[in-house]
């Protein structure tokens, strides 16, 4: 990861962005101290569609029933 100073970054921003688009990460520093990092953006997350799996998933009516000993442990009654 290359480090450049602010003056260099301002002067060569277009070139630096081309390198970032190619996958590089570049640190921008002020007086030798890193203050920012140029990194490529990830692809935007897909928008989730509510109900897209309707009819594809079956959940048993008792899916959240616990045996008594395990339920008691969660309630603090178990030893």
PyMOL Python script that loads the backbone (N, CA, C, O; Angstrom):
from pymol import cmd

cmd.read_pdbstr("""\
ATOM      1  N   UNK A   1       0.851  -1.163   0.000  1.00  0.00           N
ATOM      2  CA  UNK A   1       0.000   0.000   0.000  1.00  0.00           C
ATOM      3  C   UNK A   1       0.907   1.239   0.000  1.00  0.00           C
ATOM      4  O   UNK A   1       1.727   1.424   0.899  1.00  0.00           O
ATOM      5  N   UNK A   2       0.747   2.052  -0.990  1.00  0.00           N
ATOM      6  CA  UNK A   2       1.589   3.240  -1.118  1.00  0.00           C
ATOM      7  C   UNK A   2       1.036   4.371  -0.267  1.00  0.00           C
ATOM      8  O   UNK A   2      -0.176   4.501  -0.097  1.00  0.00           O
ATOM      9  N   UNK A   3       1.931   5.184   0.264  1.00  0.00           N
ATOM     10  CA  UNK A   3       1.533   6.366   1.025  1.00  0.00           C
ATOM     11  C   UNK A   3       1.976   7.592   0.252  1.00  0.00           C
ATOM     12  O   UNK A   3       3.124   7.675  -0.185  1.00  0.00           O
ATOM     13  N   UNK A   4       1.066   8.548   0.082  1.00  0.00           N
ATOM     14  CA  UNK A   4       1.384   9.803  -0.610  1.00  0.00           C
ATOM     15  C   UNK A   4       0.988  10.971   0.290  1.00  0.00           C
ATOM     16  O   UNK A   4       0.110  10.839   1.144  1.00  0.00           O
ATOM     17  N   UNK A   5       1.643  12.115   0.090  1.00  0.00           N
ATOM     18  CA  UNK A   5       1.270  13.282   0.889  1.00  0.00           C
ATOM     19  C   UNK A   5       0.083  13.993   0.242  1.00  0.00           C
ATOM     20  O   UNK A   5      -0.269  13.725  -0.907  1.00  0.00           O
ATOM     21  N   UNK A   6      -0.510  14.882   0.984  1.00  0.00           N
ATOM     22  CA  UNK A   6      -1.732  15.558   0.521  1.00  0.00           C
ATOM     23  C   UNK A   6      -1.490  16.333  -0.762  1.00  0.00           C
ATOM     24  O   UNK A   6      -2.315  16.281  -1.674  1.00  0.00           O
ATOM     25  N   UNK A   7      -0.374  17.050  -0.854  1.00  0.00           N
ATOM     26  CA  UNK A   7      -0.085  17.831  -2.065  1.00  0.00           C
ATOM     27  C   UNK A   7      -0.030  16.915  -3.295  1.00  0.00           C
ATOM     28  O   UNK A   7      -0.600  17.230  -4.339  1.00  0.00           O
ATOM     29  N   UNK A   8       0.658  15.788  -3.159  1.00  0.00           N
ATOM     30  CA  UNK A   8       0.747  14.830  -4.264  1.00  0.00           C
ATOM     31  C   UNK A   8      -0.651  14.297  -4.614  1.00  0.00           C
ATOM     32  O   UNK A   8      -0.989  14.164  -5.790  1.00  0.00           O
ATOM     33  N   UNK A   9      -1.449  13.997  -3.601  1.00  0.00           N
ATOM     34  CA  UNK A   9      -2.791  13.461  -3.841  1.00  0.00           C
ATOM     35  C   UNK A   9      -3.657  14.478  -4.587  1.00  0.00           C
ATOM     36  O   UNK A   9      -4.384  14.119  -5.513  1.00  0.00           O
ATOM     37  N   UNK A  10      -3.576  15.747  -4.181  1.00  0.00           N
ATOM     38  CA  UNK A  10      -4.364  16.777  -4.871  1.00  0.00           C
ATOM     39  C   UNK A  10      -3.899  16.956  -6.311  1.00  0.00           C
ATOM     40  O   UNK A  10      -4.713  17.121  -7.220  1.00  0.00           O
ATOM     41  N   UNK A  11      -2.603  16.922  -6.508  1.00  0.00           N
ATOM     42  CA  UNK A  11      -2.039  17.139  -7.835  1.00  0.00           C
ATOM     43  C   UNK A  11      -2.323  15.972  -8.781  1.00  0.00           C
ATOM     44  O   UNK A  11      -2.522  16.179  -9.978  1.00  0.00           O
ATOM     45  N   UNK A  12      -2.342  14.755  -8.254  1.00  0.00           N
ATOM     46  CA  UNK A  12      -2.455  13.564  -9.094  1.00  0.00           C
ATOM     47  C   UNK A  12      -3.694  12.721  -8.770  1.00  0.00           C
ATOM     48  O   UNK A  12      -3.675  11.498  -8.915  1.00  0.00           O
ATOM     49  N   UNK A  13      -4.760  13.379  -8.336  1.00  0.00           N
ATOM     50  CA  UNK A  13      -5.948  12.639  -7.902  1.00  0.00           C
ATOM     51  C   UNK A  13      -6.488  11.718  -8.988  1.00  0.00           C
ATOM     52  O   UNK A  13      -6.830  10.573  -8.694  1.00  0.00           O
ATOM     53  N   UNK A  14      -6.573  12.170 -10.214  1.00  0.00           N
ATOM     54  CA  UNK A  14      -7.113  11.328 -11.294  1.00  0.00           C
ATOM     55  C   UNK A  14      -6.288  10.066 -11.477  1.00  0.00           C
ATOM     56  O   UNK A  14      -6.844   8.980 -11.639  1.00  0.00           O
ATOM     57  N   UNK A  15      -4.966  10.198 -11.452  1.00  0.00           N
ATOM     58  CA  UNK A  15      -4.092   9.025 -11.596  1.00  0.00           C
ATOM     59  C   UNK A  15      -4.243   8.073 -10.407  1.00  0.00           C
ATOM     60  O   UNK A  15      -4.278   6.853 -10.571  1.00  0.00           O
ATOM     61  N   UNK A  16      -4.329   8.652  -9.214  1.00  0.00           N
ATOM     62  CA  UNK A  16      -4.497   7.818  -8.026  1.00  0.00           C
ATOM     63  C   UNK A  16      -5.821   7.054  -8.082  1.00  0.00           C
ATOM     64  O   UNK A  16      -5.878   5.880  -7.717  1.00  0.00           O
ATOM     65  N   UNK A  17      -6.877   7.717  -8.535  1.00  0.00           N
ATOM     66  CA  UNK A  17      -8.176   7.053  -8.643  1.00  0.00           C
ATOM     67  C   UNK A  17      -8.145   5.927  -9.674  1.00  0.00           C
ATOM     68  O   UNK A  17      -8.798   4.902  -9.483  1.00  0.00           O
ATOM     69  N   UNK A  18      -7.406   6.100 -10.747  1.00  0.00           N
ATOM     70  CA  UNK A  18      -7.268   5.014 -11.727  1.00  0.00           C
ATOM     71  C   UNK A  18      -6.613   3.796 -11.090  1.00  0.00           C
ATOM     72  O   UNK A  18      -7.022   2.661 -11.332  1.00  0.00           O
ATOM     73  N   UNK A  19      -5.595   4.044 -10.277  1.00  0.00           N
ATOM     74  CA  UNK A  19      -4.921   2.937  -9.598  1.00  0.00           C
ATOM     75  C   UNK A  19      -5.851   2.258  -8.601  1.00  0.00           C
ATOM     76  O   UNK A  19      -5.845   1.034  -8.472  1.00  0.00           O
ATOM     77  N   UNK A  20      -6.645   3.051  -7.901  1.00  0.00           N
ATOM     78  CA  UNK A  20      -7.603   2.494  -6.938  1.00  0.00           C
ATOM     79  C   UNK A  20      -8.651   1.662  -7.672  1.00  0.00           C
ATOM     80  O   UNK A  20      -9.051   0.601  -7.194  1.00  0.00           O
ATOM     81  N   UNK A  21      -9.093   2.141  -8.831  1.00  0.00           N
ATOM     82  CA  UNK A  21     -10.055   1.362  -9.626  1.00  0.00           C
ATOM     83  C   UNK A  21      -9.472   0.013 -10.032  1.00  0.00           C
ATOM     84  O   UNK A  21     -10.212  -0.951 -10.227  1.00  0.00           O
ATOM     85  N   UNK A  22      -8.163  -0.057 -10.158  1.00  0.00           N
ATOM     86  CA  UNK A  22      -7.495  -1.320 -10.506  1.00  0.00           C
ATOM     87  C   UNK A  22      -7.257  -2.207  -9.285  1.00  0.00           C
ATOM     88  O   UNK A  22      -6.656  -3.275  -9.398  1.00  0.00           O
ATOM     89  N   UNK A  23      -7.731  -1.760  -8.113  1.00  0.00           N
ATOM     90  CA  UNK A  23      -7.655  -2.595  -6.923  1.00  0.00           C
ATOM     91  C   UNK A  23      -6.638  -2.178  -5.881  1.00  0.00           C
ATOM     92  O   UNK A  23      -6.577  -2.781  -4.810  1.00  0.00           O
ATOM     93  N   UNK A  24      -5.831  -1.154  -6.167  1.00  0.00           N
ATOM     94  CA  UNK A  24      -4.834  -0.705  -5.186  1.00  0.00           C
ATOM     95  C   UNK A  24      -5.498   0.069  -4.056  1.00  0.00           C
ATOM     96  O   UNK A  24      -6.592   0.612  -4.211  1.00  0.00           O
ATOM     97  N   UNK A  25      -4.821   0.106  -2.925  1.00  0.00           N
ATOM     98  CA  UNK A  25      -5.213   0.974  -1.825  1.00  0.00           C
ATOM     99  C   UNK A  25      -4.088   1.979  -1.625  1.00  0.00           C
ATOM    100  O   UNK A  25      -2.911   1.619  -1.656  1.00  0.00           O
ATOM    101  N   UNK A  26      -4.456   3.239  -1.419  1.00  0.00           N
ATOM    102  CA  UNK A  26      -3.456   4.295  -1.281  1.00  0.00           C
ATOM    103  C   UNK A  26      -3.762   5.081  -0.015  1.00  0.00           C
ATOM    104  O   UNK A  26      -4.901   5.486   0.220  1.00  0.00           O
ATOM    105  N   UNK A  27      -2.726   5.292   0.801  1.00  0.00           N
ATOM    106  CA  UNK A  27      -2.865   6.055   2.031  1.00  0.00           C
ATOM    107  C   UNK A  27      -2.440   7.492   1.761  1.00  0.00           C
ATOM    108  O   UNK A  27      -1.410   7.741   1.135  1.00  0.00           O
ATOM    109  N   UNK A  28      -3.248   8.433   2.243  1.00  0.00           N
ATOM    110  CA  UNK A  28      -2.915   9.854   2.127  1.00  0.00           C
ATOM    111  C   UNK A  28      -2.453  10.320   3.504  1.00  0.00           C
ATOM    112  O   UNK A  28      -3.119  10.085   4.513  1.00  0.00           O
ATOM    113  N   UNK A  29      -1.288  10.992   3.525  1.00  0.00           N
ATOM    114  CA  UNK A  29      -0.693  11.402   4.794  1.00  0.00           C
ATOM    115  C   UNK A  29      -0.485  12.910   4.837  1.00  0.00           C
ATOM    116  O   UNK A  29      -0.293  13.569   3.815  1.00  0.00           O
ATOM    117  N   UNK A  30      -0.530  13.430   6.059  1.00  0.00           N
ATOM    118  CA  UNK A  30      -0.204  14.838   6.300  1.00  0.00           C
ATOM    119  C   UNK A  30       1.033  14.834   7.186  1.00  0.00           C
ATOM    120  O   UNK A  30       1.014  14.290   8.290  1.00  0.00           O
ATOM    121  N   UNK A  31       2.093  15.434   6.702  1.00  0.00           N
ATOM    122  CA  UNK A  31       3.367  15.482   7.430  1.00  0.00           C
ATOM    123  C   UNK A  31       3.827  14.084   7.843  1.00  0.00           C
ATOM    124  O   UNK A  31       4.354  13.889   8.938  1.00  0.00           O
ATOM    125  N   UNK A  32       3.616  13.102   6.936  1.00  0.00           N
ATOM    126  CA  UNK A  32       4.063  11.742   7.191  1.00  0.00           C
ATOM    127  C   UNK A  32       3.122  10.915   8.050  1.00  0.00           C
ATOM    128  O   UNK A  32       3.365   9.725   8.254  1.00  0.00           O
ATOM    129  N   UNK A  33       2.051  11.518   8.559  1.00  0.00           N
ATOM    130  CA  UNK A  33       1.109  10.792   9.402  1.00  0.00           C
ATOM    131  C   UNK A  33      -0.128  10.424   8.572  1.00  0.00           C
ATOM    132  O   UNK A  33      -0.802  11.314   8.054  1.00  0.00           O
ATOM    133  N   UNK A  34      -0.435   9.130   8.439  1.00  0.00           N
ATOM    134  CA  UNK A  34      -1.593   8.711   7.650  1.00  0.00           C
ATOM    135  C   UNK A  34      -2.899   9.298   8.203  1.00  0.00           C
ATOM    136  O   UNK A  34      -3.160   9.256   9.405  1.00  0.00           O
ATOM    137  N   UNK A  35      -3.713   9.847   7.283  1.00  0.00           N
ATOM    138  CA  UNK A  35      -4.987  10.431   7.703  1.00  0.00           C
ATOM    139  C   UNK A  35      -6.184   9.860   6.942  1.00  0.00           C
ATOM    140  O   UNK A  35      -7.320   9.983   7.399  1.00  0.00           O
ATOM    141  N   UNK A  36      -5.943   9.239   5.792  1.00  0.00           N
ATOM    142  CA  UNK A  36      -7.054   8.710   4.995  1.00  0.00           C
ATOM    143  C   UNK A  36      -6.541   7.591   4.103  1.00  0.00           C
ATOM    144  O   UNK A  36      -5.342   7.467   3.854  1.00  0.00           O
ATOM    145  N   UNK A  37      -7.479   6.781   3.629  1.00  0.00           N
ATOM    146  CA  UNK A  37      -7.119   5.686   2.730  1.00  0.00           C
ATOM    147  C   UNK A  37      -8.087   5.698   1.553  1.00  0.00           C
ATOM    148  O   UNK A  37      -9.302   5.745   1.741  1.00  0.00           O
ATOM    149  N   UNK A  38      -7.547   5.657   0.345  1.00  0.00           N
ATOM    150  CA  UNK A  38      -8.358   5.505  -0.861  1.00  0.00           C
ATOM    151  C   UNK A  38      -8.466   4.014  -1.142  1.00  0.00           C
ATOM    152  O   UNK A  38      -7.455   3.332  -1.311  1.00  0.00           O
ATOM    153  N   UNK A  39      -9.690   3.514  -1.192  1.00  0.00           N
ATOM    154  CA  UNK A  39      -9.909   2.092  -1.462  1.00  0.00           C
ATOM    155  C   UNK A  39     -11.007   1.964  -2.504  1.00  0.00           C
ATOM    156  O   UNK A  39     -11.871   2.836  -2.594  1.00  0.00           O
ATOM    157  N   UNK A  40     -10.992   0.895  -3.294  1.00  0.00           N
ATOM    158  CA  UNK A  40     -12.063   0.709  -4.277  1.00  0.00           C
ATOM    159  C   UNK A  40     -13.390   0.446  -3.564  1.00  0.00           C
ATOM    160  O   UNK A  40     -13.436  -0.223  -2.531  1.00  0.00           O
ATOM    161  N   UNK A  41     -14.441   0.974  -4.124  1.00  0.00           N
ATOM    162  CA  UNK A  41     -15.773   0.702  -3.593  1.00  0.00           C
ATOM    163  C   UNK A  41     -16.195  -0.706  -3.966  1.00  0.00           C
ATOM    164  O   UNK A  41     -15.904  -1.191  -5.059  1.00  0.00           O
ATOM    165  N   UNK A  42     -16.882  -1.352  -3.040  1.00  0.00           N
ATOM    166  CA  UNK A  42     -17.439  -2.665  -3.338  1.00  0.00           C
ATOM    167  C   UNK A  42     -18.723  -2.463  -4.136  1.00  0.00           C
ATOM    168  O   UNK A  42     -19.343  -1.401  -4.086  1.00  0.00           O
ATOM    169  N   UNK A  43     -19.104  -3.489  -4.863  1.00  0.00           N
ATOM    170  CA  UNK A  43     -20.365  -3.403  -5.581  1.00  0.00           C
ATOM    171  C   UNK A  43     -21.490  -3.164  -4.593  1.00  0.00           C
ATOM    172  O   UNK A  43     -21.450  -3.655  -3.465  1.00  0.00           O
ATOM    173  N   UNK A  44     -22.486  -2.415  -5.012  1.00  0.00           N
ATOM    174  CA  UNK A  44     -23.623  -2.132  -4.142  1.00  0.00           C
ATOM    175  C   UNK A  44     -24.320  -3.438  -3.765  1.00  0.00           C
ATOM    176  O   UNK A  44     -24.493  -4.322  -4.604  1.00  0.00           O
ATOM    177  N   UNK A  45     -24.716  -3.550  -2.508  1.00  0.00           N
ATOM    178  CA  UNK A  45     -25.412  -4.772  -2.100  1.00  0.00           C
ATOM    179  C   UNK A  45     -26.745  -4.910  -2.835  1.00  0.00           C
ATOM    180  O   UNK A  45     -27.405  -3.924  -3.163  1.00  0.00           O
ATOM    181  N   UNK A  46     -27.115  -6.159  -3.079  1.00  0.00           N
ATOM    182  CA  UNK A  46     -28.394  -6.387  -3.742  1.00  0.00           C
ATOM    183  C   UNK A  46     -29.529  -5.992  -2.813  1.00  0.00           C
ATOM    184  O   UNK A  46     -29.440  -6.167  -1.598  1.00  0.00           O
ATOM    185  N   UNK A  47     -30.577  -5.469  -3.383  1.00  0.00           N
ATOM    186  CA  UNK A  47     -31.761  -5.106  -2.608  1.00  0.00           C
ATOM    187  C   UNK A  47     -32.538  -6.376  -2.316  1.00  0.00           C
ATOM    188  O   UNK A  47     -32.857  -7.149  -3.219  1.00  0.00           O
ATOM    189  N   UNK A  48     -32.837  -6.579  -1.041  1.00  0.00           N
ATOM    190  CA  UNK A  48     -33.600  -7.764  -0.663  1.00  0.00           C
ATOM    191  C   UNK A  48     -35.081  -7.543  -0.944  1.00  0.00           C
ATOM    192  O   UNK A  48     -35.614  -6.456  -0.722  1.00  0.00           O
ATOM    193  N   UNK A  49     -35.724  -8.576  -1.428  1.00  0.00           N
ATOM    194  CA  UNK A  49     -37.145  -8.502  -1.752  1.00  0.00           C
ATOM    195  C   UNK A  49     -37.908  -9.268  -0.684  1.00  0.00           C
ATOM    196  O   UNK A  49     -37.690 -10.465  -0.494  1.00  0.00           O
ATOM    197  N   UNK A  50     -38.798  -8.580   0.009  1.00  0.00           N
ATOM    198  CA  UNK A  50     -39.586  -9.200   1.057  1.00  0.00           C
ATOM    199  C   UNK A  50     -40.471 -10.289   0.464  1.00  0.00           C
ATOM    200  O   UNK A  50     -41.197 -10.053  -0.502  1.00  0.00           O
ATOM    201  N   UNK A  51     -40.406 -11.476   1.046  1.00  0.00           N
ATOM    202  CA  UNK A  51     -41.248 -12.580   0.609  1.00  0.00           C
ATOM    203  C   UNK A  51     -40.711 -13.350  -0.579  1.00  0.00           C
ATOM    204  O   UNK A  51     -41.441 -14.143  -1.173  1.00  0.00           O
ATOM    205  N   UNK A  52     -39.461 -13.140  -0.942  1.00  0.00           N
ATOM    206  CA  UNK A  52     -38.935 -13.794  -2.138  1.00  0.00           C
ATOM    207  C   UNK A  52     -38.858 -15.307  -2.011  1.00  0.00           C
ATOM    208  O   UNK A  52     -38.796 -16.006  -3.023  1.00  0.00           O
ATOM    209  N   UNK A  53     -38.860 -15.834  -0.763  1.00  0.00           N
ATOM    210  CA  UNK A  53     -38.808 -17.280  -0.574  1.00  0.00           C
ATOM    211  C   UNK A  53     -40.158 -17.849  -0.135  1.00  0.00           C
ATOM    212  O   UNK A  53     -40.230 -18.997   0.306  1.00  0.00           O
ATOM    213  N   UNK A  54     -41.202 -17.075  -0.248  1.00  0.00           N
ATOM    214  CA  UNK A  54     -42.527 -17.557   0.141  1.00  0.00           C
ATOM    215  C   UNK A  54     -42.863 -18.813  -0.657  1.00  0.00           C
ATOM    216  O   UNK A  54     -42.732 -18.845  -1.881  1.00  0.00           O
ATOM    217  N   UNK A  55     -43.302 -19.851   0.067  1.00  0.00           N
ATOM    218  CA  UNK A  55     -43.657 -21.099  -0.578  1.00  0.00           C
ATOM    219  C   UNK A  55     -42.479 -22.038  -0.777  1.00  0.00           C
ATOM    220  O   UNK A  55     -42.671 -23.180  -1.194  1.00  0.00           O
ATOM    221  N   UNK A  56     -41.268 -21.587  -0.489  1.00  0.00           N
ATOM    222  CA  UNK A  56     -40.075 -22.416  -0.669  1.00  0.00           C
ATOM    223  C   UNK A  56     -39.537 -22.964   0.645  1.00  0.00           C
ATOM    224  O   UNK A  56     -38.749 -23.910   0.655  1.00  0.00           O
ATOM    225  N   UNK A  57     -39.960 -22.373   1.744  1.00  0.00           N
ATOM    226  CA  UNK A  57     -39.441 -22.768   3.054  1.00  0.00           C
ATOM    227  C   UNK A  57     -40.597 -23.240   3.920  1.00  0.00           C
ATOM    228  O   UNK A  57     -41.647 -22.601   3.982  1.00  0.00           O
ATOM    229  N   UNK A  58     -40.384 -24.377   4.593  1.00  0.00           N
ATOM    230  CA  UNK A  58     -41.393 -24.897   5.524  1.00  0.00           C
ATOM    231  C   UNK A  58     -40.814 -24.836   6.929  1.00  0.00           C
ATOM    232  O   UNK A  58     -39.697 -25.292   7.174  1.00  0.00           O
ATOM    233  N   UNK A  59     -41.581 -24.270   7.841  1.00  0.00           N
ATOM    234  CA  UNK A  59     -41.155 -24.195   9.230  1.00  0.00           C
ATOM    235  C   UNK A  59     -42.178 -24.934  10.076  1.00  0.00           C
ATOM    236  O   UNK A  59     -43.367 -24.617  10.050  1.00  0.00           O
ATOM    237  N   UNK A  60     -41.706 -25.917  10.822  1.00  0.00           N
ATOM    238  CA  UNK A  60     -42.607 -26.706  11.661  1.00  0.00           C
ATOM    239  C   UNK A  60     -43.240 -25.821  12.725  1.00  0.00           C
ATOM    240  O   UNK A  60     -42.631 -24.852  13.177  1.00  0.00           O
ATOM    241  N   UNK A  61     -44.448 -26.151  13.118  1.00  0.00           N
ATOM    242  CA  UNK A  61     -45.168 -25.363  14.115  1.00  0.00           C
ATOM    243  C   UNK A  61     -44.427 -25.345  15.452  1.00  0.00           C
ATOM    244  O   UNK A  61     -44.549 -24.382  16.210  1.00  0.00           O
ATOM    245  N   UNK A  62     -43.672 -26.385  15.746  1.00  0.00           N
ATOM    246  CA  UNK A  62     -42.965 -26.453  17.029  1.00  0.00           C
ATOM    247  C   UNK A  62     -41.463 -26.145  16.886  1.00  0.00           C
ATOM    248  O   UNK A  62     -40.658 -26.625  17.685  1.00  0.00           O
ATOM    249  N   UNK A  63     -41.088 -25.361  15.891  1.00  0.00           N
ATOM    250  CA  UNK A  63     -39.664 -25.138  15.626  1.00  0.00           C
ATOM    251  C   UNK A  63     -38.930 -24.485  16.798  1.00  0.00           C
ATOM    252  O   UNK A  63     -37.724 -24.679  16.945  1.00  0.00           O
ATOM    253  N   UNK A  64     -39.626 -23.723  17.626  1.00  0.00           N
ATOM    254  CA  UNK A  64     -38.947 -23.052  18.730  1.00  0.00           C
ATOM    255  C   UNK A  64     -39.208 -23.686  20.097  1.00  0.00           C
ATOM    256  O   UNK A  64     -38.878 -23.092  21.123  1.00  0.00           O
ATOM    257  N   UNK A  65     -39.793 -24.882  20.124  1.00  0.00           N
ATOM    258  CA  UNK A  65     -39.992 -25.593  21.387  1.00  0.00           C
ATOM    259  C   UNK A  65     -38.662 -26.150  21.871  1.00  0.00           C
ATOM    260  O   UNK A  65     -37.877 -26.679  21.084  1.00  0.00           O
ATOM    261  N   UNK A  66     -38.417 -26.028  23.158  1.00  0.00           N
ATOM    262  CA  UNK A  66     -37.192 -26.545  23.761  1.00  0.00           C
ATOM    263  C   UNK A  66     -37.534 -27.637  24.763  1.00  0.00           C
ATOM    264  O   UNK A  66     -38.591 -27.592  25.391  1.00  0.00           O
ATOM    265  N   UNK A  67     -36.664 -28.605  24.917  1.00  0.00           N
ATOM    266  CA  UNK A  67     -36.857 -29.565  25.994  1.00  0.00           C
ATOM    267  C   UNK A  67     -36.841 -28.821  27.331  1.00  0.00           C
ATOM    268  O   UNK A  67     -36.179 -27.791  27.461  1.00  0.00           O
ATOM    269  N   UNK A  68     -37.566 -29.339  28.323  1.00  0.00           N
ATOM    270  CA  UNK A  68     -37.718 -28.648  29.606  1.00  0.00           C
ATOM    271  C   UNK A  68     -36.385 -28.317  30.269  1.00  0.00           C
ATOM    272  O   UNK A  68     -36.232 -27.231  30.828  1.00  0.00           O
ATOM    273  N   UNK A  69     -35.417 -29.233  30.218  1.00  0.00           N
ATOM    274  CA  UNK A  69     -34.141 -28.976  30.890  1.00  0.00           C
ATOM    275  C   UNK A  69     -33.367 -27.830  30.232  1.00  0.00           C
ATOM    276  O   UNK A  69     -32.702 -27.058  30.923  1.00  0.00           O
ATOM    277  N   UNK A  70     -33.447 -27.714  28.919  1.00  0.00           N
ATOM    278  CA  UNK A  70     -32.746 -26.626  28.237  1.00  0.00           C
ATOM    279  C   UNK A  70     -33.481 -25.303  28.479  1.00  0.00           C
ATOM    280  O   UNK A  70     -32.841 -24.276  28.703  1.00  0.00           O
ATOM    281  N   UNK A  71     -34.801 -25.318  28.437  1.00  0.00           N
ATOM    282  CA  UNK A  71     -35.578 -24.103  28.717  1.00  0.00           C
ATOM    283  C   UNK A  71     -35.299 -23.617  30.132  1.00  0.00           C
ATOM    284  O   UNK A  71     -35.174 -22.415  30.364  1.00  0.00           O
ATOM    285  N   UNK A  72     -35.201 -24.554  31.084  1.00  0.00           N
ATOM    286  CA  UNK A  72     -34.914 -24.182  32.474  1.00  0.00           C
ATOM    287  C   UNK A  72     -33.534 -23.547  32.584  1.00  0.00           C
ATOM    288  O   UNK A  72     -33.357 -22.603  33.354  1.00  0.00           O
ATOM    289  N   UNK A  73     -32.560 -24.037  31.838  1.00  0.00           N
ATOM    290  CA  UNK A  73     -31.212 -23.470  31.867  1.00  0.00           C
ATOM    291  C   UNK A  73     -31.225 -22.024  31.379  1.00  0.00           C
ATOM    292  O   UNK A  73     -30.504 -21.185  31.920  1.00  0.00           O
ATOM    293  N   UNK A  74     -32.023 -21.726  30.380  1.00  0.00           N
ATOM    294  CA  UNK A  74     -32.108 -20.361  29.884  1.00  0.00           C
ATOM    295  C   UNK A  74     -32.834 -19.452  30.853  1.00  0.00           C
ATOM    296  O   UNK A  74     -32.550 -18.255  30.915  1.00  0.00           O
ATOM    297  N   UNK A  75     -33.764 -20.004  31.608  1.00  0.00           N
ATOM    298  CA  UNK A  75     -34.497 -19.224  32.601  1.00  0.00           C
ATOM    299  C   UNK A  75     -33.698 -19.037  33.886  1.00  0.00           C
ATOM    300  O   UNK A  75     -34.108 -18.274  34.760  1.00  0.00           O
ATOM    301  N   UNK A  76     -32.572 -19.718  34.012  1.00  0.00           N
ATOM    302  CA  UNK A  76     -31.758 -19.627  35.212  1.00  0.00           C
ATOM    303  C   UNK A  76     -32.160 -20.614  36.273  1.00  0.00           C
ATOM    304  O   UNK A  76     -31.665 -20.537  37.397  1.00  0.00           O
ATOM    305  N   UNK A  77     -33.057 -21.556  35.953  1.00  0.00           N
ATOM    306  CA  UNK A  77     -33.514 -22.538  36.921  1.00  0.00           C
ATOM    307  C   UNK A  77     -32.633 -23.773  36.941  1.00  0.00           C
ATOM    308  O   UNK A  77     -32.708 -24.563  37.883  1.00  0.00           O
ATOM    309  N   UNK A  78     -31.794 -23.961  35.920  1.00  0.00           N
ATOM    310  CA  UNK A  78     -30.964 -25.162  35.833  1.00  0.00           C
ATOM    311  C   UNK A  78     -29.672 -25.010  36.604  1.00  0.00           C
ATOM    312  O   UNK A  78     -29.249 -23.894  36.902  1.00  0.00           O
ATOM    313  N   UNK A  79     -29.050 -26.117  36.924  1.00  0.00           N
ATOM    314  CA  UNK A  79     -27.777 -26.069  37.651  1.00  0.00           C
ATOM    315  C   UNK A  79     -26.662 -26.533  36.750  1.00  0.00           C
ATOM    316  O   UNK A  79     -25.504 -26.569  37.169  1.00  0.00           O
TER     317      UNK A  79
END
""", "prot")
cmd.dss("prot")
cmd.show_as("cartoon", "prot")
cmd.util.cbc("prot")
cmd.orient("prot")
